[in-house]
């Protein structure tokens, strides 16, 4: 008699997460919470992911749940990549990156609102 049970699943390999710095541009959408005179905004985000694509997908999903109209996402890399490029990274920024990694989350660190006539 043979054993007909399915073979055991291989152990899931846990891949290391990194925190990516992302600049997200958003346009207007009903219920977005931006000021009435705003034409859009730029959000500086720190997002955890195994790679930048995952961090971008998670960030876009979170922002869409918040009724924001995501137009464009620009990636600036991980902490290590930014340091290698000579970026000056303050302690408060490092703390927000650590929080995103610890919580496996997206942290919106700064919002800059755009208004008609802004350049």
Helices and strands as residue ranges (DSSP letters): E 18-27, E 38-49, H 52-65, E 69-78, H 79-84, H 91-103, E 106-115
